[in-house]
Amino acid sequence: MHFAADVKPYIIFNPTAGSVTDERKERAELIRLKPVDLAATRKPGHAAKLARNAVRRGCNYLICAGGDGTLNEIVNGVAETGETVRIGIMPLGTGNDFARTLGLPISVEQNIDILRAAKTRPVDIVKVRGRRARYFVNVAAGGFSGLVRRKITPEIKKSWGPLAYIRGAAAALPKLHAYKTTLVLDQGEELSAALYNVIIANGRYAAGGLPIAPDAEPGDALLDIVLIPKRSTPEMLVLAAEIILGKHLADNAIISRRARRVSVRSKPGMWFNVDGELVGSVPATFQIVPRALKFVVKR
């Protein structure tokens, strides 16, 4: 899809995003992009509605001015329309994990230039089928990670950054239990194991810069699947340190696969957080949707 140079973006701005300290200043920066409109989100789910309505009105360039949660809503709103539109990111969240995968800078000024140039690359998204259908662009994590996430307060996340995962893991370890899990890949290979964690990744980072799937490419039409089996507490602490360094895939304890489709079921039923939002429990099926969107990237 080719876009005219004078196409103006529709900006969806989350004024409560993690790094927004001065809403008026952020609005002034965004207005420099000369958008056709700048709409502020008011409640959970609002970004999805704004994106869906904008695309249905013919808008083909959306900018997410917010964090990974806002981006996830926009992806869901666009996916529901079936249109392949261009999405830009002004990373204003605490984690900005998918922006990291795309190699986008943190500086607002540098991102203004990138969003103006509007060079794109095709990106896959993932469709999750469980109790209801949902889409994501970055990472879904089930099991132990949900417990860890509940231990990470906004204050810990802000002050510890990627190390917040270690802080949360240490707090959650006494309550760990394994999930008897079965996965079926591409309607063929079946894996059964006692697992603490199931990671289904399209992007590389989660939890504010943690390289959970360091080899993932969001345009290769494949899911990166990382499974963390039940281990002793000392082994889990070592593994958590390896995850921070992005070295965990070399650990013999880790199971990793690539597939276009994976179904997951477990006892007890593990909950998944998708792009950082808790969405539901297994059984669930994850299916790659190749080149579904175009994301703005650096030249």
NUZA-277873 format. One record per residue (C-alpha): residue number from 1; residue in one letter; x, y, z. Coordinates in nm, 3 decimals. Example, Ala and Ser with C-alpha at 12.3 -4.5 7.8 and 13.67 -1.06 7.14 Angstrom:
BEGIN
nr->1&rest->A&u->1.230&v->-0.450&w->0.780
nr->2&rest->S&u->1.367&v->-0.106&w->0.714
END
This chain:
BEGIN
nr->1&rest->M&u->0.000&v->0.000&w->0.000
nr->2&rest->H&u->0.140&v->0.341&w->-0.095
nr->3&rest->F&u->0.050&v->0.658&w->0.093
nr->4&rest->A&u->0.052&v->1.012&w->-0.036
nr->5&rest->A&u->0.307&v->1.241&w->0.129
nr->6&rest->D&u->0.032&v->1.474&w->0.252
nr->7&rest->V&u->-0.172&v->1.209&w->0.436
nr->8&rest->K&u->-0.238&v->1.337&w->0.787
nr->9&rest->P&u->-0.240&v->1.106&w->1.088
nr->10&rest->Y&u->-0.515&v->1.047&w->1.337
nr->11&rest->I&u->-0.355&v->1.052&w->1.683
nr->12&rest->I&u->-0.492&v->0.851&w->1.975
nr->13&rest->F&u->-0.338&v->0.994&w->2.293
nr->14&rest->N&u->-0.348&v->0.833&w->2.637
nr->15&rest->P&u->-0.298&v->1.121&w->2.884
nr->16&rest->T&u->-0.250&v->0.874&w->3.172
nr->17&rest->A&u->0.035&v->0.682&w->3.001
nr->18&rest->G&u->0.329&v->0.609&w->3.230
nr->19&rest->S&u->0.576&v->0.871&w->3.109
nr->20&rest->V&u->0.329&v->1.156&w->3.060
nr->21&rest->T&u->0.407&v->1.416&w->3.326
nr->22&rest->D&u->0.275&v->1.726&w->3.149
nr->23&rest->E&u->-0.033&v->1.661&w->2.934
nr->24&rest->R&u->-0.034&v->2.011&w->2.785
nr->25&rest->K&u->0.329&v->1.979&w->2.676
nr->26&rest->E&u->0.270&v->1.636&w->2.519
nr->27&rest->R&u->-0.032&v->1.768&w->2.327
nr->28&rest->A&u->0.176&v->2.057&w->2.195
nr->29&rest->E&u->0.443&v->1.813&w->2.073
nr->30&rest->L&u->0.185&v->1.591&w->1.902
nr->31&rest->I&u->0.017&v->1.886&w->1.730
nr->32&rest->R&u->0.346&v->1.940&w->1.544
nr->33&rest->L&u->0.250&v->1.633&w->1.337
nr->34&rest->K&u->-0.050&v->1.830&w->1.204
nr->35&rest->P&u->-0.298&v->1.550&w->1.266
nr->36&rest->V&u->-0.642&v->1.536&w->1.115
nr->37&rest->D&u->-0.752&v->1.487&w->1.477
nr->38&rest->L&u->-0.602&v->1.426&w->1.822
nr->39&rest->A&u->-0.835&v->1.219&w->2.039
nr->40&rest->A&u->-0.762&v->1.156&w->2.407
nr->41&rest->T&u->-0.866&v->0.827&w->2.566
nr->42&rest->R&u->-1.095&v->0.850&w->2.868
nr->43&rest->K&u->-1.129&v->0.492&w->2.992
nr->44&rest->P&u->-1.018&v->0.132&w->2.922
nr->45&rest->G&u->-1.138&v->0.019&w->2.578
nr->46&rest->H&u->-1.174&v->0.373&w->2.444
nr->47&rest->A&u->-0.862&v->0.354&w->2.224
nr->48&rest->A&u->-1.001&v->0.045&w->2.046
nr->49&rest->K&u->-1.327&v->0.226&w->1.974
nr->50&rest->L&u->-1.148&v->0.539&w->1.849
nr->51&rest->A&u->-0.924&v->0.332&w->1.619
nr->52&rest->R&u->-1.214&v->0.126&w->1.481
nr->53&rest->N&u->-1.424&v->0.435&w->1.407
nr->54&rest->A&u->-1.132&v->0.623&w->1.250
nr->55&rest->V&u->-1.052&v->0.337&w->1.010
nr->56&rest->R&u->-1.419&v->0.300&w->0.916
nr->57&rest->R&u->-1.422&v->0.670&w->0.829
nr->58&rest->G&u->-1.136&v->0.610&w->0.585
nr->59&rest->C&u->-0.831&v->0.699&w->0.798
nr->60&rest->N&u->-0.527&v->0.493&w->0.694
nr->61&rest->Y&u->-0.264&v->0.635&w->0.934
nr->62&rest->L&u->-0.308&v->0.604&w->1.310
nr->63&rest->I&u->-0.055&v->0.714&w->1.571
nr->64&rest->C&u->-0.054&v->0.556&w->1.915
nr->65&rest->A&u->0.065&v->0.816&w->2.166
nr->66&rest->G&u->0.078&v->0.595&w->2.472
nr->67&rest->G&u->0.214&v->0.266&w->2.602
nr->68&rest->D&u->0.179&v->-0.100&w->2.516
nr->69&rest->G&u->-0.174&v->-0.121&w->2.659
nr->70&rest->T&u->-0.294&v->0.165&w->2.437
nr->71&rest->L&u->-0.123&v->0.006&w->2.137
nr->72&rest->N&u->-0.291&v->-0.327&w->2.209
nr->73&rest->E&u->-0.632&v->-0.158&w->2.209
nr->74&rest->I&u->-0.557&v->0.017&w->1.880
nr->75&rest->V&u->-0.442&v->-0.310&w->1.720
nr->76&rest->N&u->-0.766&v->-0.476&w->1.831
nr->77&rest->G&u->-0.978&v->-0.190&w->1.702
nr->78&rest->V&u->-0.805&v->-0.197&w->1.363
nr->79&rest->A&u->-0.807&v->-0.580&w->1.338
nr->80&rest->E&u->-1.183&v->-0.584&w->1.379
nr->81&rest->T&u->-1.217&v->-0.379&w->1.059
nr->82&rest->G&u->-1.003&v->-0.616&w->0.849
nr->83&rest->E&u->-0.814&v->-0.320&w->0.699
nr->84&rest->T&u->-0.435&v->-0.307&w->0.660
nr->85&rest->V&u->-0.351&v->0.040&w->0.787
nr->86&rest->R&u->-0.036&v->0.222&w->0.888
nr->87&rest->I&u->0.034&v->0.259&w->1.262
nr->88&rest->G&u->0.294&v->0.486&w->1.417
nr->89&rest->I&u->0.406&v->0.486&w->1.779
nr->90&rest->M&u->0.495&v->0.777&w->2.005
nr->91&rest->P&u->0.618&v->0.567&w->2.301
nr->92&rest->L&u->0.479&v->0.737&w->2.611
nr->93&rest->G&u->0.429&v->0.431&w->2.832
nr->94&rest->T&u->0.640&v->0.288&w->3.113
nr->95&rest->G&u->0.757&v->-0.019&w->2.921
nr->96&rest->N&u->0.722&v->0.063&w->2.548
nr->97&rest->D&u->0.818&v->-0.297&w->2.473
nr->98&rest->F&u->0.697&v->-0.321&w->2.113
nr->99&rest->A&u->0.862&v->0.013&w->2.031
nr->100&rest->R&u->1.188&v->-0.147&w->2.152
nr->101&rest->T&u->1.142&v->-0.440&w->1.914
nr->102&rest->L&u->1.097&v->-0.195&w->1.626
nr->103&rest->G&u->1.413&v->-0.011&w->1.732
nr->104&rest->L&u->1.232&v->0.318&w->1.793
nr->105&rest->P&u->1.408&v->0.584&w->2.004
nr->106&rest->I&u->1.276&v->0.708&w->2.337
nr->107&rest->S&u->1.320&v->1.076&w->2.244
nr->108&rest->V&u->0.997&v->1.253&w->2.148
nr->109&rest->E&u->1.190&v->1.475&w->1.905
nr->110&rest->Q&u->1.340&v->1.180&w->1.715
nr->111&rest->N&u->1.004&v->1.007&w->1.698
nr->112&rest->I&u->0.840&v->1.319&w->1.557
nr->113&rest->D&u->1.081&v->1.299&w->1.261
nr->114&rest->I&u->1.017&v->0.925&w->1.216
nr->115&rest->L&u->0.639&v->0.972&w->1.226
nr->116&rest->R&u->0.661&v->1.253&w->0.971
nr->117&rest->A&u->0.870&v->1.039&w->0.732
nr->118&rest->A&u->0.621&v->0.753&w->0.786
nr->119&rest->K&u->0.838&v->0.477&w->0.638
nr->120&rest->T&u->0.670&v->0.143&w->0.711
nr->121&rest->R&u->0.743&v->-0.227&w->0.744
nr->122&rest->P&u->0.484&v->-0.507&w->0.743
nr->123&rest->V&u->0.417&v->-0.660&w->1.084
nr->124&rest->D&u->0.233&v->-0.976&w->1.187
nr->125&rest->I&u->-0.028&v->-0.979&w->1.461
nr->126&rest->V&u->-0.157&v->-1.273&w->1.665
nr->127&rest->K&u->-0.517&v->-1.383&w->1.700
nr->128&rest->V&u->-0.609&v->-1.551&w->2.028
nr->129&rest->R&u->-0.918&v->-1.768&w->2.038
nr->130&rest->G&u->-1.046&v->-1.855&w->2.384
nr->131&rest->R&u->-1.370&v->-1.749&w->2.539
nr->132&rest->R&u->-1.360&v->-1.464&w->2.290
nr->133&rest->A&u->-1.131&v->-1.360&w->2.006
nr->134&rest->R&u->-0.862&v->-1.105&w->2.073
nr->135&rest->Y&u->-0.549&v->-0.981&w->1.896
nr->136&rest->F&u->-0.204&v->-0.878&w->2.011
nr->137&rest->V&u->0.116&v->-0.757&w->1.849
nr->138&rest->N&u->0.379&v->-0.814&w->2.119
nr->139&rest->V&u->0.378&v->-1.090&w->2.384
nr->140&rest->A&u->0.129&v->-1.314&w->2.566
nr->141&rest->A&u->0.249&v->-1.475&w->2.890
nr->142&rest->G&u->0.064&v->-1.737&w->3.089
nr->143&rest->G&u->0.117&v->-1.897&w->3.428
nr->144&rest->F&u->0.382&v->-1.775&w->3.670
nr->145&rest->S&u->0.416&v->-1.439&w->3.496
nr->146&rest->G&u->0.064&v->-1.341&w->3.597
nr->147&rest->L&u->0.152&v->-1.397&w->3.962
nr->148&rest->V&u->0.478&v->-1.206&w->3.923
nr->149&rest->R&u->0.296&v->-0.919&w->3.755
nr->150&rest->R&u->0.060&v->-0.882&w->4.050
nr->151&rest->K&u->0.365&v->-0.844&w->4.277
nr->152&rest->I&u->0.505&v->-0.558&w->4.065
nr->153&rest->T&u->0.351&v->-0.231&w->4.180
nr->154&rest->P&u->0.366&v->0.077&w->3.953
nr->155&rest->E&u->0.626&v->0.220&w->4.194
nr->156&rest->I&u->0.850&v->-0.090&w->4.166
nr->157&rest->K&u->0.807&v->-0.094&w->3.787
nr->158&rest->K&u->0.909&v->0.270&w->3.759
nr->159&rest->S&u->1.212&v->0.251&w->3.990
nr->160&rest->W&u->1.344&v->-0.094&w->3.899
nr->161&rest->G&u->1.279&v->-0.105&w->3.522
nr->162&rest->P&u->1.351&v->-0.454&w->3.378
nr->163&rest->L&u->1.485&v->-0.556&w->3.721
nr->164&rest->A&u->1.128&v->-0.526&w->3.851
nr->165&rest->Y&u->1.073&v->-0.876&w->3.711
nr->166&rest->I&u->1.339&v->-1.014&w->3.950
nr->167&rest->R&u->1.183&v->-0.822&w->4.239
nr->168&rest->G&u->0.838&v->-0.958&w->4.151
nr->169&rest->A&u->0.970&v->-1.311&w->4.095
nr->170&rest->A&u->1.138&v->-1.316&w->4.437
nr->171&rest->A&u->0.811&v->-1.207&w->4.600
nr->172&rest->A&u->0.609&v->-1.468&w->4.407
nr->173&rest->L&u->0.839&v->-1.770&w->4.451
nr->174&rest->P&u->0.683&v->-1.894&w->4.778
nr->175&rest->K&u->0.344&v->-1.921&w->4.600
nr->176&rest->L&u->0.470&v->-2.094&w->4.286
nr->177&rest->H&u->0.290&v->-2.394&w->4.150
nr->178&rest->A&u->0.335&v->-2.571&w->3.819
nr->179&rest->Y&u->0.072&v->-2.612&w->3.550
nr->180&rest->K&u->0.028&v->-2.951&w->3.385
nr->181&rest->T&u->0.030&v->-2.817&w->3.030
nr->182&rest->T&u->-0.023&v->-2.958&w->2.682
nr->183&rest->L&u->0.060&v->-2.763&w->2.367
nr->184&rest->V&u->-0.010&v->-2.864&w->2.008
nr->185&rest->L&u->0.197&v->-2.688&w->1.740
nr->186&rest->D&u->0.074&v->-2.643&w->1.383
nr->187&rest->Q&u->-0.168&v->-2.936&w->1.431
nr->188&rest->G&u->0.132&v->-3.169&w->1.463
nr->189&rest->E&u->0.393&v->-3.175&w->1.740
nr->190&rest->E&u->0.249&v->-3.216&w->2.089
nr->191&rest->L&u->0.436&v->-3.112&w->2.404
nr->192&rest->S&u->0.328&v->-3.204&w->2.758
nr->193&rest->A&u->0.515&v->-3.081&w->3.065
nr->194&rest->A&u->0.480&v->-2.931&w->3.412
nr->195&rest->L&u->0.539&v->-2.563&w->3.339
nr->196&rest->Y&u->0.565&v->-2.241&w->3.534
nr->197&rest->N&u->0.534&v->-2.021&w->3.227
nr->198&rest->V&u->0.417&v->-2.024&w->2.866
nr->199&rest->I&u->0.536&v->-1.733&w->2.650
nr->200&rest->I&u->0.382&v->-1.676&w->2.306
nr->201&rest->A&u->0.580&v->-1.398&w->2.142
nr->202&rest->N&u->0.565&v->-1.188&w->1.828
nr->203&rest->G&u->0.789&v->-0.914&w->1.972
nr->204&rest->R&u->1.109&v->-0.953&w->2.173
nr->205&rest->Y&u->1.046&v->-0.766&w->2.497
nr->206&rest->A&u->0.801&v->-0.774&w->2.787
nr->207&rest->A&u->0.771&v->-0.623&w->3.136
nr->208&rest->G&u->0.953&v->-0.301&w->3.048
nr->209&rest->G&u->1.254&v->-0.418&w->2.851
nr->210&rest->L&u->1.291&v->-0.785&w->2.949
nr->211&rest->P&u->1.421&v->-0.973&w->2.640
nr->212&rest->I&u->1.188&v->-1.268&w->2.687
nr->213&rest->A&u->1.199&v->-1.379&w->2.320
nr->214&rest->P&u->1.530&v->-1.230&w->2.201
nr->215&rest->D&u->1.519&v->-1.389&w->1.855
nr->216&rest->A&u->1.158&v->-1.297&w->1.770
nr->217&rest->E&u->1.092&v->-1.114&w->1.441
nr->218&rest->P&u->0.746&v->-0.957&w->1.414
nr->219&rest->G&u->0.739&v->-0.999&w->1.036
nr->220&rest->D&u->0.848&v->-1.361&w->0.991
nr->221&rest->A&u->0.497&v->-1.514&w->1.008
nr->222&rest->L&u->0.600&v->-1.726&w->1.307
nr->223&rest->L&u->0.527&v->-1.727&w->1.679
nr->224&rest->D&u->0.824&v->-1.765&w->1.914
nr->225&rest->I&u->0.722&v->-2.002&w->2.193
nr->226&rest->V&u->0.923&v->-2.011&w->2.517
nr->227&rest->L&u->0.833&v->-2.263&w->2.788
nr->228&rest->I&u->0.971&v->-2.248&w->3.142
nr->229&rest->P&u->0.947&v->-2.589&w->3.313
nr->230&rest->K&u->0.908&v->-2.646&w->3.685
nr->231&rest->R&u->1.244&v->-2.590&w->3.860
nr->232&rest->S&u->1.376&v->-2.552&w->4.212
nr->233&rest->T&u->1.383&v->-2.205&w->4.372
nr->234&rest->P&u->1.762&v->-2.160&w->4.328
nr->235&rest->E&u->1.735&v->-2.268&w->3.963
nr->236&rest->M&u->1.449&v->-2.022&w->3.905
nr->237&rest->L&u->1.654&v->-1.734&w->4.046
nr->238&rest->V&u->1.942&v->-1.822&w->3.812
nr->239&rest->L&u->1.698&v->-1.845&w->3.521
nr->240&rest->A&u->1.544&v->-1.507&w->3.605
nr->241&rest->A&u->1.893&v->-1.353&w->3.587
nr->242&rest->E&u->1.952&v->-1.523&w->3.250
nr->243&rest->I&u->1.623&v->-1.381&w->3.120
nr->244&rest->I&u->1.733&v->-1.026&w->3.208
nr->245&rest->L&u->2.048&v->-1.082&w->3.001
nr->246&rest->G&u->1.854&v->-1.249&w->2.716
nr->247&rest->K&u->2.065&v->-1.565&w->2.763
nr->248&rest->H&u->1.791&v->-1.803&w->2.879
nr->249&rest->L&u->1.736&v->-1.977&w->2.545
nr->250&rest->A&u->2.081&v->-2.135&w->2.587
nr->251&rest->D&u->1.967&v->-2.292&w->2.917
nr->252&rest->N&u->1.893&v->-2.663&w->2.865
nr->253&rest->A&u->1.592&v->-2.633&w->3.096
nr->254&rest->I&u->1.413&v->-2.398&w->2.854
nr->255&rest->I&u->1.195&v->-2.537&w->2.575
nr->256&rest->S&u->1.165&v->-2.313&w->2.268
nr->257&rest->R&u->0.981&v->-2.362&w->1.940
nr->258&rest->R&u->0.854&v->-2.166&w->1.641
nr->259&rest->A&u->0.513&v->-2.224&w->1.489
nr->260&rest->R&u->0.234&v->-2.052&w->1.300
nr->261&rest->R&u->-0.029&v->-2.184&w->1.539
nr->262&rest->V&u->-0.028&v->-2.322&w->1.892
nr->263&rest->S&u->-0.309&v->-2.443&w->2.116
nr->264&rest->V&u->-0.262&v->-2.445&w->2.493
nr->265&rest->R&u->-0.452&v->-2.621&w->2.769
nr->266&rest->S&u->-0.352&v->-2.673&w->3.130
nr->267&rest->K&u->-0.453&v->-2.792&w->3.476
nr->268&rest->P&u->-0.514&v->-2.574&w->3.665
nr->269&rest->G&u->-0.616&v->-2.329&w->3.393
nr->270&rest->M&u->-0.345&v->-2.065&w->3.356
nr->271&rest->W&u->-0.434&v->-1.703&w->3.295
nr->272&rest->F&u->-0.264&v->-1.511&w->3.017
nr->273&rest->N&u->-0.168&v->-1.148&w->3.010
nr->274&rest->V&u->-0.161&v->-1.017&w->2.656
nr->275&rest->D&u->0.057&v->-0.712&w->2.594
nr->276&rest->G&u->0.044&v->-0.657&w->2.969
nr->277&rest->E&u->-0.334&v->-0.690&w->3.017
nr->278&rest->L&u->-0.494&v->-0.994&w->3.184
nr->279&rest->V&u->-0.744&v->-1.128&w->2.932
nr->280&rest->G&u->-0.851&v->-1.481&w->3.017
nr->281&rest->S&u->-0.756&v->-1.840&w->3.078
nr->282&rest->V&u->-0.682&v->-2.148&w->2.869
nr->283&rest->P&u->-0.779&v->-2.344&w->2.671
nr->284&rest->A&u->-0.674&v->-2.101&w->2.401
nr->285&rest->T&u->-0.536&v->-2.108&w->2.047
nr->286&rest->F&u->-0.280&v->-1.858&w->1.917
nr->287&rest->Q&u->-0.266&v->-1.805&w->1.539
nr->288&rest->I&u->-0.028&v->-1.577&w->1.349
nr->289&rest->V&u->-0.190&v->-1.332&w->1.106
nr->290&rest->P&u->0.093&v->-1.251&w->0.863
nr->291&rest->R&u->0.166&v->-0.893&w->0.755
nr->292&rest->A&u->-0.164&v->-0.771&w->0.893
nr->293&rest->L&u->-0.048&v->-0.416&w->0.965
nr->294&rest->K&u->0.219&v->-0.167&w->0.859
nr->295&rest->F&u->0.419&v->-0.005&w->1.137
nr->296&rest->V&u->0.618&v->0.315&w->1.101
nr->297&rest->V&u->0.991&v->0.257&w->1.157
nr->298&rest->K&u->1.320&v->0.444&w->1.120
nr->299&rest->R&u->1.459&v->0.485&w->0.769
END
